[in-house]
Amino acid sequence: MKHTIYGKELANMPYQPRPEGSFSPIWRYTENPVINRNPFEGASRVFNSAVIAYEGEFIGVFRADTTTGIPYLHLGRSKDGIHFSFDKEPIIFYDNKGKKVTLEYAYDPRLVELEGTYFIIFCTSNHGPTLGLGKTKDFKHFELIDNPFLPFNRNGVLFPRKINGQYAMFSRPSDSGHTMFGDIFLSYSKDLEYWGHHRHVMEKGYEWWCGTKIGAGPAPIECDLGWLVFFHGANLTCSGLVYCIGAAIVDRDDPSKVLHRCSNFLLAPEEPYEVAGFVPNVLFPVSTLTDAKTGRIAIYAGGADTITELLFTDIDTVIDYILKNER
Amino acid sequence: MKHTIYGKELANMPYQPRPEGSFSPIWRYTENPVINRNPFEGASRVFNSAVIAYEGEFIGVFRADTTTGIPYLHLGRSKDGIHFSFDKEPIIFYDNKGKKVTLEYAYDPRLVELEGTYFIIFCTSNHGPTLGLGKTKDFKHFELIDNPFLPFNRNGVLFPRKINGQYAMFSRPSDSGHTMFGDIFLSYSKDLEYWGHHRHVMEKGYEWWCGTKIGAGPAPIECDLGWLVFFHGANLTCSGLVYCIGAAIVDRDDPSKVLHRCSNFLLAPEEPYEVAGFVPNVLFPVSTLTDAKTGRIAIYAGGADTITELLFTDIDTVIDYILKNER
């Protein structure tokens, strides 16, 4: 390996090598989708969801659009990171006084381990869509911290370690609708309750594939060059938005500094389960598994707001591609 | 007086009693506008500006739309609160390391004294409109604190004292355009740098005059019933927005609790300098002067995004009107 992931080994993570003849920097699992329509009773579509290694196996927080159309978060477990069983009841959050919190809706969760605590960052409502921030140590009791930001915000991603002693969060200030604009910002906190020192990180692209808006995806991956950031970029066509996967490397100590930004998308919606579904043409990366020993990276992505799929790459392939095609 | 303003005496504040025959809870200064078009070289319109008592006279931070159309903040001084002289150069802010800060634009300033420091809260850009927060002790050196919130936000108003030991700020989450929606939120901070515990305070009205959006106006006035809050409410007509003045009383210790909200506007744009101008039909309250001894209240308001005018009321009249016409 030319490049190094700073992280743990994860020998049992799902992985397949790049198919013969492919020149794509990200490739698909041959048995996609890993979660298809109607995966459990009451859930019509499970997508845009996050998986993490936990106690030798895998656990995830999943966006399940119910048969009312309203999304909530459900826990799912897997031995191999591919086949999941789901809790039929949504995750229940409690406030710091132990009182049950009722969420109007909850969607697009990210899941990040930081100093032994697992944080769930998702979109919920405080009189308008904004970020929800929950935490658990055991995936049994879930505490909801106060909303970090005012409405309107989406695509919040906590960094997996503190930076200069502070918690750091990517987010994407939005509007109350489908948000036909959007850049990635960075905010800091000493206590996860009060946030400030907001910095602009990356704007939507002059490149057409991300020319309407961008938003952070999985938790950043620390590597030898800085933080590897996968993000989604959207392009408005005459028939709606098309969502692709992009990537950049930002500074280790000041993630508002973009060191390398790839001009190209790394993967676009092309497969039937990406180009057709509840929302056609959406490929939406939400979480990764990584193995520091081999440099392997697995990406969980939503397809067409309908299914969950697995994608693969490795640290050398993705960094080579970013550097070769950087702005 | 039936009701009491909790604050200082201000015997020399501008004031006129309610005209004979008027039944309006707020009335206009007979010599309005107090600042007309082109008040000083380079400034085409001075409006939506804030005045405060200072060293026995009056000082203000004024929105001056320049002949490029871009607004900046200028200092103005007055012996009587009616006739102002202006600094021709805009206010220059420095960061906490003494480095000059360049603002892309600055508008709609509020000016609040809190524990001997004067805070200026205004709209500026951090890759999109959001709140700027400056402070001064002498109106000579101005320090810019970090932007309290992510974009998009406007109409930030700091409370004139800490609440339960924390700074408190009203704001109005917005979008990147002319924002055809908007409610008032409350946020807290221990240090003015990191903000959290965001609470919804008041939604736009079912009443038509404020049916599109509302936003906080002058700094809240502490009185015997709680905090007296003047705000603006806007109503979208087929020819644009009409801005009126509304009022409510919120809880002293938890200003997210609305105790009394007036269903009626208190004053609507009716005079020629309010119904016609750069933006017709705007009456936009930004600051108040109060005299605790007499209960008198003077309101500085922008008219038609063009001129600055003075309005008057008193604590009994305004509270009686709110209580008589509350929801």
Interface residues (C-beta under 8 A of the other chain):
Chain A: N126 H127 G128 T130 D146 N147 P148 F149 L150 P151 F152 N153 S171 P173 D175 S176 F181 D183 F185 S187 Y188 S189 K190 E193 Y194 W195 G196 H197 H198 H200 E203
Chain B: N126 H127 G128 T130 D146 N147 P148 F149 L150 P151 F152 N153 S171 P173 D175 S176 F181 D183 F185 S187 Y188 S189 K190 E193 Y194 W195 G196 H197 H198 H200 E203
